[in-house]
Amino acid sequence: MDNMYLIPANSKKSMLLFGLFTKIDLALFLIGVGLSLLLLMILPIENILMAVIALAPGLICSFLVFPVPNYHNIRTIIALAWEFYTTRQKFIWRGWCYNDGEEADKK
């Protein structure tokens, strides 16, 4: 094929653990679930408030690593939104109605 290679659409997915998680995602998920299990053993679960407090780390970490279409996961969306709103954006547009003075400089 004259050194022309086809790259399959799911080639990046094979680099992920279980086809969904990066190492950081899996570590975050396991730490959250482990902390929830530890809190369930330590805290008295007589009322609903203590149960919610004990389950919160696992639920939050599970939500953050939940896969989303067109993005990797919720954590990625939050990171991209944070970067968008906290950094200065510079958009350069050179369309057909844009005149930046280049024509005047040539004359």
Secondary structure, 3 states (H helix, E strand, C coil): CCCCCCCCCCCCHHHCECCCECHHHHHHHHHHHHHHHHHHHHCCCCCHHHHHHHHHHHHHHHHHCCECCCCCEHHHHHHHHHHHHHCCCCCCCCCCCCCCCHHHHHC
